[in-house]
Amino acid sequence: MSVETKPAQEQTAPTQAGGPGTIAVQGLRRCFGETVALASLDLEIGPGGITGLLGPNGSGKSTFMRLLTGLLRPDSGSVSVDGVELVGDGVEIRRRVTYAPGELHLYGELRARDHLDWLLRGRDTETRENAARRAEHFGLPLDKRVRGYSHGMKRQLVFAAAMAPRVAVRILDEATEGLDPSKRAEVLEILTADSRQGTTILLSSHHLGEVDRACDRLVFMRAGKLLADETPASVHKRASRLMHMEWDEGTPLDGIEARLSGPAVESVKREGSRVTVLLTERDPRAFLAAFCELRDLPAPRSVQHGHISLRELYRDIYGVEGT
C-alpha cells in the first residue's frame, strides 16, 4: 500500500518522459546476488487502461512492481511513474500511486478499521472514509482484529485501501489471489470501472482467463525479461489455432506427430497421452477432415479447440514452462 512518510531529507523528483498517468522504465535491472531478477527491462504503460502482468513464479513481476514504487532500488536503469522520476527512496512516487503487495504481512492485533487508517496514514479523511465504505461493501467486519481474518478477507482489506485514494496510477500485485470466484469478479468490475475514469492500472496475476476479461494489454515476463506484449485479441487469435487432443493412458501413439502432420498443420507436440496441434489457420475443419481419414487411430477421449490456459499459453505458444 502507499505509505505517506517523509524522507529524512526532502528531495524533489524531476519529471521524466512518459508523462502523467504513465509507467515508463528504461534499462531497468535488479539482481539479488548472482540471481538476475530483472534484466534491462524497457516498458511503457498507460496512460489509462488495465495492463495485465503475467508470468510464472520467479519471472520478476513482484520485483518489477516494488522497483516502481521505490521499495527496492534498481541496480541500473530509470523509472518514471505519473511523470515523476524515481529518486531517493521513492516517496514522491508513492504519494502519486497506490500499491497493493502480493505478499500480505498485516498487524494481527490491529482492528481492521485501524489497519485501514495505518495503511492510509498521511492521506486525507475522505480517503480513509472511502476505504472503510469499500471494506464494508465487501462485508468485512471492521471492528474485528485482523488476526481473525481469513487470507481472502485480508486481501480484500488491502484492496479496499489501495482503491480508496484518487490517484492516476494503481499498482496491484495479485489483487485477486485467494478470493472466491464471485469476489474475483467483483474486484475486476471495480478495476474496470476505475480504468474507465482514466486511471492507469498495472495488475499482476497467474490467471490468464481472469485478466483476459479485464485487461486492455497483456505483458508476459519470464526470468526477468519481457517475453511478449500482447492484446487479449492477439492471444485469442493464437489460441484459436490450437487443437488439444487427449487419449486414454496407455493408448499406442508412437509416430502420431508424423501422422497428424499435413498442409493444415504447423506443428505437433506430444506429452504422454496429450497431443497439441498448432494449425496454420483458425478454421479447424481441414485438419479434422484429414484426421477422420486416419481410421486405424483410436478415437481421442477429448478434443478441444480455441481454448488456452496460462500454462498452455507459455508451453504451446512461447515454448517455455509457465505456471
C-alpha positions in Angstrom: 0.0 0.0 0.0 1.1 3.5 -0.5 3.0 4.8 2.6 3.0 8.5 3.3 6.2 9.0 5.2 8.6 11.8 4.7 12.3 11.1 4.0 14.9 12.4 6.3 15.9 15.0 3.7 13.2 16.1 1.3 14.1 15.6 -2.4 12.4 16.9 -5.4 11.7 14.3 -8.1 12.1 15.7 -11.7 9.6 15.0 -14.3 10.6 12.5 -17.0 9.5 11.2 -20.4 6.3 9.2 -20.0 4.1 11.9 -18.6 1.1 11.9 -16.3 -0.7 8.6 -15.8 2.1 6.5 -17.3 4.6 4.0 -16.1 7.9 4.1 -18.0 11.1 2.2 -17.4 14.3 2.0 -19.4 17.1 -0.5 -18.9 15.7 -1.5 -15.5 17.9 -4.1 -13.9 18.0 -5.7 -10.4 20.0 -8.6 -9.1 20.0 -10.5 -5.8 23.5 -11.8 -5.5 24.1 -13.9 -8.6 20.4 -14.1 -9.4 19.1 -11.7 -12.1 15.6 -10.8 -11.0 15.1 -8.2 -13.7 17.3 -7.9 -16.8 17.4 -4.5 -18.6 13.7 -4.1 -19.0 12.2 -1.4 -21.3 8.5 -0.8 -21.0 5.9 1.9 -21.1 2.3 1.5 -19.8 -0.6 4.0 -20.0 -1.9 6.5 -19.7 -5.2 4.8 -18.8 -6.3 1.2 -19.2 -5.6 -2.0 -17.4 -2.4 -3.8 -18.2 -2.0 -7.4 -17.0 1.4 -8.5 -15.9 1.7 -12.3 -16.2 4.4 -14.8 -15.6 5.4 -17.9 -13.7 6.8 -17.7 -10.2 10.3 -16.1 -10.3 9.6 -14.2 -13.5 10.2 -10.8 -11.9 6.7 -9.5 -11.6 6.8 -8.6 -7.9 10.4 -7.3 -8.2 9.3 -5.0 -11.0 6.4 -3.6 -9.0 8.5 -3.0 -5.9 11.1 -1.2 -8.1 8.3 1.1 -9.5 7.3 2.2 -6.0 10.8 2.7 -4.6 10.5 -0.2 -2.2 13.5 -1.7 -4.0 16.3 0.2 -5.6 17.4 -0.7 -9.1 20.9 -1.6 -9.9 20.7 0.4 -13.1 18.1 2.0 -15.4 15.4 4.6 -14.9 11.8 4.6 -13.6 9.1 7.2 -14.1 5.6 6.9 -12.7 2.9 9.5 -13.3 5.6 11.7 -14.9 7.8 11.7 -11.9 11.3 10.1 -11.9 12.3 7.7 -9.2 14.9 9.3 -7.0 15.9 8.7 -3.4 13.5 6.4 -1.5 10.7 7.0 -4.0 8.4 8.8 -1.6 7.3 11.3 -4.4 6.1 8.4 -6.5 4.3 6.7 -3.6 2.4 9.9 -3.0 1.0 9.7 -6.5 0.2 6.0 -6.7 -1.4 3.2 -4.6 0.3 -0.2 -4.3 -1.1 -3.5 -3.0 1.6 -6.1 -2.4 1.3 -9.7 -3.4 2.6 -11.0 0.0 0.4 -9.9 2.9 2.1 -9.1 6.2 -0.5 -7.3 8.3 -0.6 -6.4 12.0 -2.9 -9.0 13.6 -3.5 -7.1 16.8 -4.9 -4.1 15.0 -8.7 -3.9 14.4 -9.4 -3.7 10.6 -10.6 -0.2 10.8 -7.4 0.9 12.5 -5.4 -1.0 10.0 -7.0 0.9 7.1 -6.1 4.1 8.8 -2.5 2.8 9.2 -2.2 1.8 5.6 -3.6 5.2 4.6 -1.6 7.3 7.1 -0.9 10.7 5.5 -4.0 10.6 3.3 -7.0 12.8 4.0 -10.1 11.9 5.9 -12.2 11.4 2.8 -9.8 8.7 1.6 -9.9 6.8 4.8 -13.7 7.0 4.9 -13.8 5.8 1.3 -11.6 2.8 2.3 -14.0 1.9 5.1 -17.0 2.1 2.8 -15.3 -0.2 0.3 -14.4 -2.7 3.0 -17.9 -2.7 4.4 -19.2 -3.3 0.9 -17.1 -6.4 0.8 -18.7 -7.5 4.1 -15.6 -7.1 6.2 -16.1 -6.7 10.0 -14.1 -3.6 10.6 -14.2 -3.8 14.4 -12.7 -7.3 14.3 -8.9 -7.8 14.9 -7.1 -8.7 11.7 -5.7 -11.8 13.3 -9.2 -13.3 13.0 -9.4 -12.5 9.2 -9.0 -15.2 6.6 -6.5 -14.8 3.8 -9.2 -13.7 1.4 -10.5 -11.1 3.9 -7.0 -9.7 4.4 -6.6 -9.5 0.6 -9.9 -7.5 0.4 -8.9 -5.2 3.2 -5.7 -4.3 1.4 -7.6 -3.9 -1.9 -10.1 -1.5 -0.2 -7.2 0.6 1.0 -5.5 0.6 -2.5 -8.6 1.7 -4.2 -9.6 4.5 -1.8 -7.3 7.3 -2.8 -7.9 9.3 -6.0 -4.7 8.7 -7.9 -3.7 8.4 -11.6 -1.8 5.1 -11.2 -2.5 1.9 -9.3 0.0 -1.0 -9.0 -1.7 -4.2 -7.8 0.2 -7.4 -7.2 -2.0 -10.5 -7.3 -5.1 -8.5 -6.2 -7.5 -11.4 -6.6 -5.2 -14.2 -5.2 -7.1 -16.2 -2.5 -10.5 -14.9 -3.4 -13.5 -17.0 -4.4 -14.8 -16.6 -8.0 -17.6 -14.2 -7.1 -15.2 -11.9 -5.2 -12.7 -12.1 -8.1 -15.3 -11.0 -10.5 -16.3 -8.1 -8.2 -12.7 -6.9 -7.9 -12.3 -7.0 -11.7 -15.6 -5.0 -12.1 -14.2 -2.4 -9.7 -11.0 -2.1 -11.6 -12.7 -1.9 -14.9 -14.9 1.0 -13.6 -11.8 2.7 -12.2 -9.9 2.4 -15.5 -12.9 4.0 -17.3 -12.3 7.1 -15.2 -8.8 7.3 -16.8 -6.8 5.5 -14.1 -3.7 3.5 -15.2 -3.8 0.1 -13.6 -0.9 -2.4 -13.6 -2.3 -5.8 -12.4 -0.2 -8.9 -11.9 -1.9 -12.3 -12.0 -1.3 -16.0 -12.5 -4.8 -16.3 -14.1 -4.9 -15.6 -17.9 -8.7 -16.2 -18.1 -9.2 -13.6 -15.3 -7.0 -10.8 -16.7 -8.1 -11.6 -20.2 -11.6 -10.3 -19.4 -10.5 -7.1 -17.7 -7.2 -6.0 -19.4 -6.6 -4.0 -22.5 -3.0 -5.3 -22.7 -1.1 -8.4 -21.6 2.6 -8.2 -20.8 4.3 -11.6 -20.3 7.5 -12.0 -18.3 9.9 -14.8 -17.8 13.2 -14.9 -15.9 13.2 -11.1 -15.6 12.7 -10.4 -19.2 9.9 -9.3 -21.4 8.6 -12.4 -23.2 5.7 -10.9 -25.1 3.5 -7.8 -25.3 0.0 -8.8 -26.4 -3.6 -7.7 -26.5 -6.4 -10.1 -25.5 -7.4 -10.2 -29.1 -4.0 -11.3 -30.3 -3.9 -14.0 -27.6 -7.3 -15.3 -28.7 -6.1 -15.4 -32.3 -3.2 -17.5 -31.3 -5.4 -19.8 -29.1 -7.8 -20.2 -32.0 -5.1 -22.1 -33.9 -4.6 -24.7 -31.1 -6.1 -28.1 -31.0 -5.8 -30.2 -27.9 -6.4 -33.9 -28.2 -6.1 -36.4 -25.3 -6.3 -40.2 -25.3 -6.6 -42.7 -22.5 -3.4 -43.6 -20.8 -1.6 -46.4 -22.5 -3.1 -45.7 -25.9 -0.4 -46.5 -28.6 0.5 -43.2 -30.1 4.0 -43.9 -31.4 4.6 -41.8 -34.5 1.5 -39.7 -34.1 3.4 -36.5 -34.7 4.2 -37.6 -38.3 0.7 -39.0 -38.8 -1.1 -35.7 -37.8 1.3 -33.5 -39.8 -0.1 -32.1 -43.1 -0.8 -28.9 -45.0 -3.2 -27.6 -42.4 -0.7 -28.2 -39.5 2.2 -26.0 -38.4 3.5 -28.2 -35.6 2.5 -31.2 -33.4 3.7 -31.8 -29.9 3.0 -34.9 -27.8 3.3 -35.2 -24.0 2.3 -38.7 -22.9 -1.3 -39.2 -24.0 -1.9 -35.5 -24.7 -1.2 -34.0 -28.2 -1.2 -30.3 -29.1 -1.6 -29.4 -32.7 -0.8 -25.8 -33.9 -2.9 -25.2 -37.0 -1.9 -23.0 -39.9 -5.4 -21.4 -39.9 -8.0 -20.6 -37.3 -10.6 -22.8 -39.1 -10.0 -26.5 -37.9 -12.2 -28.2 -40.5 -9.4 -29.1 -42.9 -7.4 -30.7 -40.1 -10.5 -32.5 -38.7 -11.3 -33.9 -42.2 -7.8 -35.3 -42.6 -7.9 -36.7 -39.0 -11.1 -38.6 -39.7 -9.3 -40.4 -42.5 -6.9 -42.0 -40.0 -9.3 -44.8 -39.4 -6.8 -47.1 -37.6 -6.1 -44.4 -35.0 -8.1 -44.8 -31.7 -10.6 -42.1 -31.1 -9.4 -39.5 -28.6 -11.0 -39.1 -25.2 -11.3 -35.4 -25.6 -10.8 -32.8 -28.4 -10.6 -29.1 -27.5 -10.2 -26.2 -29.9 -9.7 -22.5 -29.3 -9.2 -22.5 -25.5 -6.0 -22.0 -23.7 -4.8 -21.7 -20.1 -1.9 -19.5 -19.0 0.2 -22.6 -18.6 -0.7 -23.8 -22.1 0.0 -20.3 -23.5 3.5 -20.4 -22.2 4.2 -24.0 -23.2 2.4 -24.2 -26.5 2.9 -20.7 -27.9 6.1 -19.4 -26.3 7.8 -22.8 -25.8 8.6 -22.3 -22.1 7.1 -23.7 -18.9 4.7 -21.4 -17.2 2.7 -21.8 -14.0 
